[in-house]
Amino acid sequence: MLEYYRYKEVSDLYAQNRDEEARGILMELQARYIAMCDENATLRLRIQEFEDVLYMANNLVFDGFSYWLLTGSVRQGPFCQICYEREGALLRLERLDDDLVCPVCNASCASAPVRRETLRRVPRTAKIIPFAR
């Protein structure tokens, strides 16, 4: 936290013509301010990442074959069940003939028309991925 009384000290030092001491304190205050701004930006980014994970947990549904992401009135997907449950990755299934196939793990499931009432919410358990430091 910035120590505001130090700014008064700087002002007094300048008034006493002790410019070098005042500059030293100002440089120290500036370095602390920059460090706080960097920390603030990092924390804001982490908060956004947690909000994204929470959004996914609240809007990801499973239809018995694959996962879907509900965004407003739009249903995005289908996504591979195996890749999501194994790695936490949402990989869109590709249509090959009458099957839906994952481009990464090659899992397939027969494509069936999915009605909205067959979709069920995914339990709110999220895979925690630690942040790199």
N, C-alpha and C positions, 0 to 999 in steps of 0.2 A: 504494500500500500504506500502511496506517496505521502510524504511527511510535509504538510503544507507549511509548518513553522520554519522549515528549511528555506523557503522562498523569502520569508521575512529576514532570515539570517543573511541571505545573499544581498538583499536590498541594503541592510545595514553595512555589510562589508563594502559595497560600492560607495555608500555615503562616506565611509572612512578611508576611501581611496586604496582599499586593499583588493585591487582588481584580480590579481592572480588567485587568491583564495576563493573569491566569488566565482570565478570561471571554473575552478576545480569542482566546487559544489554543484554548479549548474550542469557540468558534464556528467557528474554522478547522477543527478536527478534525471537528466535526459536518458541516460543508459537504463535506469530503472523504468522510466516511462515506456521506452521501446520494448523492454522485456515484458512489461505488463500487457502492452498491445499485442505482442506475439502470443502470449499465453491466452489472452481473450479470444483471439482468432482461432486458436487451436481448440479451445473449449466450445466455441460456437459450432465448429465443424463436427465435433464429437456429438453435440446435442442434435445436430441435423441427422447424423448417422443413426442415432438412437430413435429419432422420430420416424425415419425411414423404415427401420426394423419394426417398430410398433405399427406403422401403417400396413406393412406386409402381413403382420400377424392378424390384423383386424380384417383384412380384405382378401386373404387367400382362401380358396375353397377347394374341396376335393369332391369329384363326382363319382368316385369308385374306380376310375381308370386313370385319371390325370388331374393335375391341378389347374385352376383358373384364377386369374387376378381380376377382381371386380373394381373398376374405377368409375364411380358414378353409375351410369346406365350401360356402360361398355364392359363387356366380358373379354379379357385378353387371355390368349392361350390357344390350345392346351399346352401345358408344360409337363415335362417328364417326371413321373412319380419317383423313379429310382434315383435320378440325379438330385432331385430336391431332398429326398430323405437321406441320401448318402452324403452329399456335399453341401446341401443348402443352396444349390444353384438352380435358378429357374431357366431351363433350356426348352425352347419352343419345339414341339414335335413337328416333324415334316410329314406331309402326306405322300405316301408311295402306294399306288393302286388303291386298295381299300383299307390299308393299314396306316396308322400313325407311327412314325419311327423317330427315335431320338438320334440326332446326328453324332452324339458323343458316345453313348453307351450301347447304341443299336437296339435298345429295348423297343418292343412294338406292342401295340394294342389295337384291336379292331376299332375302327371309328364308328361310333354310334351317335345318333343325334342326341344331344344333351339338352334336357329341359331344365329350366331354372329351378324347379322344385326338387330335382334330384341332387342339386349341389348342396353340400353341407360344409359348414365352417370347420376349418382346421383347428385343432386344439391350440391354445396359446402357449405352446412351448417353442421357444426359439433357440437355435443353436448359437451359443455365445462365441464370437470370434474376437480374441483379444487384439487390442490395438498395438501396433508396432511403436516402440518408443525409441 
